[in-house]
Amino acid sequence: MLEGFRIKTIVTVGTLLLSASLVLTTASHIMGARLGIRDMVYTSDNMLPSVAVLGKTTVHFELVRLRLARTIMAENPRQQAIAVNAFKAAIVQVDRDLADFAPLISDKRDADLYQLALHQWRNFKPAVEQVSQLSLQGHRIEANDLFQTRIVHDAETMQRTLDAATDYNVEEAQRYTANTVIEARGAIYQSAILGVAGLLIGLFILSLFRRRVTRPLISLEKAMGAMAEGQLDITIPGAEKRDELGKIARALDGIKHSITHRAVAEADGQIAVQRRVTGSLEIALTALKEGKLDHRIREAFPSEYEQLRGDFNAMTEALEGQLEEVALSSDAVRGGAGEISAAAGDEVDGSRSRHLNVMMRLPSGKPTQGAIRHGN
């Protein structure tokens, strides 16, 4: 399916996919970290302070009841004055705690609980101050009855409201903490999935690159090595492909055909030169066979055969010179032989003349048998 795509396109798409995978993985890490930081910051800046303020409010609210009871139970004016001052300080502290909690309200539920606690406190505060005034005026029984009835009831009601607000903020803190853990796990899982996806994409691109680039390049390298060794009858692999390597293969195939044609042309030219050289030598040898020793190869040969022409011409010149010397020697021999024959004839004729003269001087006038044999 991907054979029709160019390598540049595949590499570009693969790079984009890997980059997208890395970007998504990084974004997942950043998003998870931001969510976790947001929840932790919100928990540390809101939930935990809310729980701490509500805890202090509960403690100071209990101190209001406790110090009010000490005010009622004081045995002398000095103890009563100390208890009243502590009681008033506790009331001030509760007011401050409720004011500190207001900026930490997180949602409607938290705001409703705060408004309920504030309303109960505003009703509770005049009641406890009334009990304190009755105690200071010496109406300890009335103060104690009001304390045991209304104060205890209102205190329990407000305490439940404060406990509800505290529990709600604790649950919110736990929820945000749990959300932080869940978001962190989700970010880890998402990063793992994106990492595996990126790894698979990388392996796919690597496998595709190996199949589309590495193996064809190795085949082309072998083909070029074979061509360098002179094997021009090979088939260039991958010339049918439509990608960049196909272009390279077709170009290499064109180079192979060009080299082949050039080699054929050079071979034909070399054969033509050899035929011309051998033709000239054949003519020269035929002339030499016919005794034409003055025949020379006049046509210039190519540089690689020029020494052959020079050697042949030098050989025929040397042979011609040697045959001329032989002819001259033969003539001299024939002349010497003629002179020797002539001298021998003259000697024979002189001998015969002398013999005849001797015979003519004999008395009988007849030659002897020996003379006759000598004359013969």
Secondary structure, DSSP 8 states (H G I E B T S, - for coil): --TTS-HHHHHHHHHHHHHHHHHHHHHHHHHHHHHHHHHHHHIIIIIHHHHHHHHHHHHHHHHHHHHHHHHHH-SSHHHHHHHHHHHHHHHHHHHHHHHHHGGG--SHHHHHHHHHHHHHHHHHHHHHHHHHHHHHTT-HHHHHHHIIIIIHHHHHHHHHHHHHHHHHHHHHHHHHHHHHHHHHHHHHHHHHHHHHHHHHHHHHHHHHHIIIIIHHHHHHHHHHHHHHTT--SS--TTTT--SHHHHHHHHHHHHHHHHHHHHHHHHHHHHHHHHHHHHHHHHHHHHHHTT-TT----S---TTTHHHHHHHHHHHHHHHHHHHHHHHHHHHHHHHHHHHHHHHHHHHHHHHHHHHHHHHTSSSS---HHHHHHH-
